[in-house]
Amino acid sequence: MLTKIEITNFKNFNETFSFDLSDTKNFAFNQESVKNGIVNKALIYGQNGCGKSNLGFAIFDMVSHLTDNFFIKNKYENYLNADSSENKASFRFTFLLNDIEVIYEYSKKDYQTLISEKLTIDNREVLSIDREKSTKFKVKMEGTENLKNDVGDSKISIISYIAQNSILNENIINGAFSDFRTFVNDMLFYKILDEKVYLGFEQGYQSIEDYIVEQNELDNFEKLLNSIGVKSELKAKNIDGKNCIFSVFKNREIRLSYISSSGTKAIEAFYFWYLKIREKKASFVFIDEFDAFYHHDLSKLVIEMLKEITDTQIILTTHNTSNISNALLRPDCYFIMDNQKITPLTDRTHKELREAHNIEKMYRAGSFE
């Protein structure tokens, strides 16, 4: 699991910005929202422009150089903070993987140009490089003894270089190294406002309708739509070799995408990714503006569905305050973000928060400012 994120000089984050997911309390309710003392399901609130989307982009920046998964380059234009004179952005990610702490630190001058990297596993620095000083890297991992340690002018991450050019011995350190790479490879970011915007997890685009039908999930998708008041009878048709979803009426059948509202399109995109997350067992998911087109009842239903995926760490951003409820999550899983910091509700009040508290009412009354 990802336990802490620290970002410096990336986009709107000028000073070091920290997001600590290990700052949890001992609540006796909604315990599935926290796993091993780390927030497993989180909601982030913040005013427009405070950097919620950029926080997601910062977390997924490492996808660009540690995986071959899908990456949208234009989301990483204007990479460095415009108010800073620094020529690089710095990142520090802390993970807890099978009870072993893994810390990955790196700096870049743009999304594709690494300057430095350092990986620490179980309090031991196992590899590092500073390209401003040398093209040679240091490595202390069994199985790399005969590995050439000079990457020259290559832009490759030394994480990827070692993985591709070494046969690592089986031990705790190398096992954690493999777990780290797997975790990053299985991360997903997507933005509900645009079904075409996603990062990581897989490669290329796939038809949403084709996938839902292919997974034999059309009946369940129909039930989901009916449960939220979108009365539908759906059927699949093969058009030009792809499955398409049609809505059945008395006298004709119409392609669902032609008549869907923004909300219906959003829930269809959500269901597509929901199936993928379950099937491929995503490690970490960040959904930006997850309920932008949802009625508040649907928003709560989506959170409940995501809570059922217990092995995936999920972060959602939203403006919908009706979701701030102890019936859904718990106070240490709700975060308030501004330009300088992000903190859970538990750190924004001197009151002892209890399950019976109406924390939405408290939020609206300014109790967490």
C-alpha positions as CSV (number, residue, x, y, z in Angstrom):
1,M,0.0,0.0,0.0
2,L,1.0,3.6,-0.5
3,T,1.5,5.2,2.9
4,K,3.0,8.7,2.1
5,I,3.5,11.0,-0.8
6,E,5.9,14.0,-0.8
7,I,6.0,16.4,-3.8
8,T,8.2,19.4,-4.4
9,N,8.2,21.9,-7.3
10,F,5.7,19.9,-9.4
11,K,3.0,22.0,-11.1
12,N,1.2,24.0,-8.3
13,F,3.2,22.4,-5.5
14,N,6.0,24.9,-4.8
15,E,7.0,24.0,-1.3
16,T,7.1,20.3,-0.2
17,F,3.5,19.0,-0.1
18,S,2.9,15.9,2.0
19,F,0.0,13.5,1.9
20,D,0.1,11.0,4.8
21,L,-2.2,8.0,4.5
22,S,-0.8,6.4,7.7
23,D,-2.2,9.1,10.0
24,T,-5.1,6.9,11.2
25,K,-7.0,6.6,14.5
26,N,-8.7,3.8,16.4
27,F,-12.2,4.0,15.2
28,A,-14.4,0.9,15.8
29,F,-16.6,1.5,12.8
30,N,-16.0,1.1,9.1
31,Q,-12.8,-0.7,9.8
32,E,-12.5,-1.9,6.3
33,S,-11.7,1.7,5.2
34,V,-8.3,1.3,6.9
35,K,-6.0,-1.6,6.4
36,N,-2.8,-2.3,8.5
37,G,-3.1,1.2,9.9
38,I,-3.2,2.8,6.4
39,V,-6.1,4.5,4.7
40,N,-7.5,2.1,2.2
41,K,-10.5,4.2,1.0
42,A,-10.2,8.0,1.0
43,L,-12.3,11.0,-0.1
44,I,-10.5,14.3,-0.8
45,Y,-12.3,17.7,-0.6
46,G,-10.9,21.0,-1.7
47,Q,-11.8,24.2,-3.5
48,N,-11.4,24.4,-7.3
49,G,-7.8,25.0,-8.2
50,C,-6.2,23.8,-5.0
51,G,-4.5,20.9,-6.9
52,K,-6.6,17.8,-6.4
53,S,-6.1,16.6,-9.9
54,N,-2.4,17.6,-9.8
55,L,-2.0,15.4,-6.7
56,G,-3.2,12.5,-8.8
57,F,-0.9,13.4,-11.6
58,A,2.0,13.6,-9.2
59,I,1.3,10.2,-7.8
60,F,1.1,8.7,-11.3
61,D,4.2,10.5,-12.7
62,M,6.3,7.4,-11.9
63,V,4.1,5.4,-14.2
64,S,5.8,7.2,-17.1
65,H,9.3,5.8,-16.4
66,L,8.6,2.6,-14.4
67,T,6.0,1.0,-16.7
68,D,5.0,0.7,-20.3
69,N,1.4,1.4,-19.4
70,F,-0.8,4.1,-20.9
71,F,0.4,7.6,-20.2
72,I,-1.0,10.9,-21.4
73,K,1.9,13.2,-22.1
74,N,0.0,16.5,-22.4
75,K,-1.2,16.2,-18.8
76,Y,2.4,16.7,-17.8
77,E,3.1,19.9,-19.7
78,N,4.1,22.9,-17.5
79,Y,5.8,20.3,-15.3
80,L,7.7,22.5,-13.0
81,N,6.2,25.1,-10.6
82,A,6.1,28.4,-12.4
83,D,7.0,30.5,-9.3
84,S,10.1,28.5,-8.5
85,S,13.6,29.0,-9.8
86,E,14.4,25.3,-9.3
87,N,15.1,23.2,-12.4
88,K,13.7,20.0,-11.1
89,A,10.7,18.4,-9.4
90,S,11.3,16.0,-6.5
91,F,9.1,13.1,-5.4
92,R,9.3,10.7,-2.4
93,F,6.9,7.8,-2.1
94,T,6.7,5.5,0.9
95,F,5.0,2.1,0.5
96,L,4.3,-0.8,2.9
97,L,4.4,-4.0,0.8
98,N,4.0,-7.3,2.6
99,D,5.0,-5.6,5.9
100,I,8.3,-4.2,4.4
101,E,8.8,-0.5,4.0
102,V,9.9,0.6,0.5
103,I,10.8,4.3,-0.2
104,Y,11.3,5.5,-3.7
105,E,12.8,8.9,-4.3
106,Y,13.5,10.6,-7.6
107,S,13.8,14.0,-9.3
108,K,13.1,15.0,-12.9
109,K,13.4,18.2,-15.0
110,D,10.3,17.1,-17.1
111,Y,8.1,14.0,-17.3
112,Q,10.6,12.1,-19.4
113,T,14.0,13.2,-18.0
114,L,15.1,11.6,-14.8
115,I,17.9,13.3,-12.8
116,S,18.2,11.2,-9.7
117,E,16.7,8.0,-8.2
118,K,17.1,6.2,-4.9
119,L,15.4,3.1,-3.6
120,T,15.4,2.1,0.1
121,I,14.0,-1.2,1.2
122,D,13.7,-2.2,4.8
123,N,15.9,0.8,5.9
124,R,18.7,-0.3,3.4
125,E,19.6,1.9,0.4
126,V,19.7,-0.7,-2.4
127,L,20.2,1.5,-5.4
128,S,20.8,5.1,-6.3
129,I,22.0,7.4,-9.1
130,D,22.5,11.2,-9.5
131,R,22.9,11.9,-13.2
132,E,24.1,15.4,-12.5
133,K,27.2,13.9,-11.0
134,S,27.7,10.6,-12.8
135,T,26.0,8.2,-15.2
136,K,27.0,5.4,-13.0
137,F,24.6,4.0,-10.4
138,K,25.2,2.2,-7.1
139,V,23.4,-1.1,-6.4
140,K,23.4,-3.5,-3.5
141,M,21.1,-6.4,-4.6
142,E,22.1,-10.0,-4.9
143,G,22.2,-11.0,-8.6
144,T,23.6,-7.7,-9.9
145,E,27.2,-8.4,-9.2
146,N,28.2,-8.6,-12.9
147,L,25.8,-5.9,-14.1
148,K,27.2,-3.0,-16.0
149,N,26.4,0.0,-13.8
150,D,26.8,2.8,-16.3
151,V,23.6,3.9,-18.1
152,G,25.4,6.5,-20.3
153,D,23.0,9.0,-21.8
154,S,20.0,6.6,-21.6
155,K,16.9,8.0,-20.0
156,I,15.9,4.7,-18.6
157,S,15.1,4.4,-14.9
158,I,17.6,2.3,-13.1
159,I,14.7,0.4,-11.5
160,S,13.7,-0.8,-15.0
161,Y,17.3,-1.2,-16.1
162,I,18.1,-3.6,-13.2
163,A,14.8,-5.5,-13.7
164,Q,15.5,-6.0,-17.4
165,N,19.1,-6.9,-17.2
166,S,19.5,-9.0,-14.0
167,I,18.4,-12.3,-12.7
168,L,17.9,-11.4,-9.1
169,N,18.4,-14.0,-6.3
170,E,15.4,-14.9,-4.2
171,N,15.5,-13.0,-0.9
172,I,13.5,-10.5,1.1
173,I,15.0,-7.4,-0.5
174,N,14.6,-8.6,-4.1
175,G,11.1,-9.8,-3.3
176,A,10.2,-6.4,-2.1
177,F,11.8,-4.9,-5.2
178,S,9.5,-7.1,-7.3
179,D,6.5,-6.2,-5.2
180,F,7.2,-2.5,-5.7
181,R,7.4,-2.9,-9.5
182,T,4.1,-4.9,-9.5
183,F,2.3,-2.3,-7.3
184,V,3.3,0.5,-9.7
185,N,2.4,-1.5,-12.7
186,D,-1.1,-2.2,-11.3
187,M,-2.0,1.5,-10.5
188,L,-4.8,3.3,-12.2
189,F,-5.8,6.9,-12.5
190,Y,-8.9,8.0,-14.4
191,K,-10.9,11.2,-14.6
192,I,-14.7,10.8,-14.6
193,L,-15.2,14.0,-16.6
194,D,-13.5,12.4,-19.6
195,E,-13.6,8.7,-20.3
196,K,-10.5,9.0,-22.5
197,V,-8.3,10.3,-19.7
198,Y,-6.6,7.5,-17.8
199,L,-3.1,6.7,-16.7
200,G,-1.4,3.4,-16.0
201,F,-2.8,-0.1,-15.4
202,E,-3.0,-1.2,-19.1
203,Q,-2.1,-0.1,-22.6
204,G,-4.3,1.6,-25.2
205,Y,-8.0,2.1,-25.3
206,Q,-10.8,-0.5,-25.2
207,S,-14.4,-0.1,-26.1
208,I,-16.5,0.3,-22.9
209,E,-19.5,-1.4,-24.4
210,D,-17.6,-4.2,-25.9
211,Y,-15.8,-5.0,-22.6
212,I,-19.1,-5.0,-20.6
213,V,-20.7,-7.4,-23.0
214,E,-17.5,-9.5,-23.3
215,Q,-17.5,-10.0,-19.5
216,N,-21.1,-11.1,-19.5
217,E,-22.0,-8.1,-17.4
218,L,-24.7,-6.6,-19.5
219,D,-27.5,-7.9,-17.2
220,N,-25.8,-6.6,-14.1
221,F,-25.2,-3.2,-15.8
222,E,-28.9,-3.1,-16.7
223,K,-29.8,-3.9,-13.1
224,L,-27.5,-1.1,-11.9
225,L,-29.1,1.4,-14.2
226,N,-32.6,0.4,-13.1
227,S,-31.6,0.6,-9.4
228,I,-30.7,4.2,-9.8
229,G,-33.8,5.1,-11.7
230,V,-32.6,4.8,-15.3
231,K,-35.3,2.4,-16.5
232,S,-33.7,0.4,-19.2
233,E,-33.9,-2.8,-21.1
234,L,-30.6,-3.5,-22.8
235,K,-29.3,-5.8,-25.5
236,A,-26.1,-6.4,-27.3
237,K,-25.5,-6.3,-31.0
238,N,-22.3,-7.0,-32.9
239,I,-21.5,-4.1,-35.2
240,D,-18.3,-4.3,-37.3
241,G,-16.9,-6.9,-35.0
242,K,-17.5,-5.1,-31.8
243,N,-20.2,-5.5,-29.2
244,C,-22.5,-2.5,-28.8
245,I,-25.2,-1.8,-26.3
246,F,-28.7,-0.9,-27.4
247,S,-31.7,0.3,-25.4
248,V,-34.9,-1.5,-26.3
249,F,-38.1,0.4,-26.7
250,K,-41.5,-0.7,-27.9
251,N,-41.0,0.1,-31.6
252,R,-37.3,0.4,-32.0
253,E,-33.8,-0.2,-30.5
254,I,-31.4,2.8,-30.1
255,R,-27.7,2.7,-29.4
256,L,-27.3,3.5,-25.7
257,S,-24.5,6.0,-26.3
258,Y,-26.8,8.1,-28.6
259,I,-29.4,8.7,-25.9
260,S,-27.4,8.6,-22.7
261,S,-27.3,11.6,-20.4
262,S,-23.9,12.7,-19.0
263,G,-24.8,10.8,-15.8
264,T,-25.5,7.6,-17.6
265,K,-22.3,7.9,-19.6
266,A,-20.4,8.5,-16.4
267,I,-21.9,5.4,-14.6
268,E,-21.2,3.3,-17.7
269,A,-17.5,4.5,-17.7
270,F,-17.4,3.8,-13.9
271,Y,-18.8,0.3,-14.4
272,F,-16.2,-0.4,-17.1
273,W,-13.3,0.5,-14.7
274,Y,-15.0,-1.2,-11.8
275,L,-15.0,-4.5,-13.6
276,K,-11.4,-4.0,-14.7
277,I,-10.3,-3.1,-11.1
278,R,-11.9,-6.3,-9.8
279,E,-10.7,-8.5,-12.6
280,K,-7.1,-7.4,-12.7
281,K,-6.8,-6.7,-9.0
282,A,-5.6,-3.1,-9.2
283,S,-3.2,-2.1,-6.4
284,F,-4.1,1.6,-6.2
285,V,-6.8,3.6,-7.9
286,F,-7.2,7.4,-8.0
287,I,-10.6,8.6,-9.5
288,D,-10.7,12.4,-10.0
289,E,-14.1,14.1,-9.6
290,F,-15.6,10.6,-9.3
291,D,-19.2,11.8,-8.8
292,A,-19.2,14.9,-11.0
293,F,-22.4,13.8,-12.9
294,Y,-24.0,11.8,-10.1
295,H,-27.0,12.4,-7.9
296,H,-25.9,12.1,-4.2
297,D,-27.7,8.7,-3.8
298,L,-25.7,7.3,-6.8
299,S,-22.5,8.8,-5.4
300,K,-23.0,6.9,-2.1
301,L,-23.8,3.7,-4.0
302,V,-20.6,4.0,-6.0
303,I,-18.6,4.4,-2.7
304,E,-20.3,1.3,-1.3
305,M,-19.4,-0.7,-4.4
306,L,-15.8,0.5,-4.2
307,K,-15.6,-0.4,-0.5
308,E,-16.3,-4.0,-1.5
309,I,-13.0,-4.2,-3.4
310,T,-11.1,-4.6,-0.2
311,D,-7.6,-5.4,-1.7
312,T,-7.4,-2.2,-3.7
313,Q,-6.4,1.2,-2.2
314,I,-8.7,3.8,-3.6
315,I,-8.7,7.6,-3.5
316,L,-11.6,9.7,-4.7
317,T,-11.8,13.5,-5.2
318,T,-15.2,15.2,-4.9
319,H,-17.1,18.4,-4.1
320,N,-20.2,16.5,-2.8
321,T,-20.4,17.1,0.9
322,S,-23.3,14.7,1.4
323,N,-20.7,11.9,1.2
324,I,-19.1,13.2,4.4
325,S,-20.7,10.6,6.7
326,N,-19.6,8.1,9.3
327,A,-22.1,5.7,7.6
328,L,-19.8,5.5,4.6
329,L,-16.3,5.9,5.8
330,R,-14.7,7.4,9.0
331,P,-13.2,10.8,9.9
332,D,-9.6,9.7,9.3
333,C,-10.5,8.8,5.7
334,Y,-11.9,12.2,4.7
335,F,-9.3,14.7,3.7
336,I,-9.5,18.5,3.2
337,M,-6.9,20.0,0.8
338,D,-5.7,23.5,0.1
339,N,-2.7,24.9,-1.7
340,Q,-0.4,24.2,1.3
341,K,-1.5,21.0,2.9
342,I,-3.9,18.1,3.0
343,T,-5.1,16.7,6.3
344,P,-7.8,14.3,7.6
345,L,-10.8,15.6,9.5
346,T,-9.3,14.1,12.7
347,D,-6.4,16.6,12.5
348,R,-8.6,19.6,11.9
349,T,-10.5,19.7,15.2
350,H,-9.8,19.4,18.9
351,K,-13.1,17.5,19.4
352,E,-13.2,13.8,19.9
353,L,-15.1,12.5,16.8
354,R,-17.6,9.7,17.4
355,E,-19.6,7.5,15.1
356,A,-22.8,9.3,16.2
357,H,-21.5,12.7,15.0
358,N,-23.0,14.3,11.9
359,I,-19.7,15.2,10.4
360,E,-21.2,16.7,7.3
361,K,-23.1,19.1,9.4
362,M,-19.9,19.9,11.3
363,Y,-18.1,20.4,8.0
364,R,-20.7,22.8,6.8
365,A,-20.6,24.7,10.1
366,G,-16.8,25.2,9.7
367,S,-15.7,22.9,12.5
368,F,-12.8,21.6,10.4
369,E,-11.4,24.9,9.1
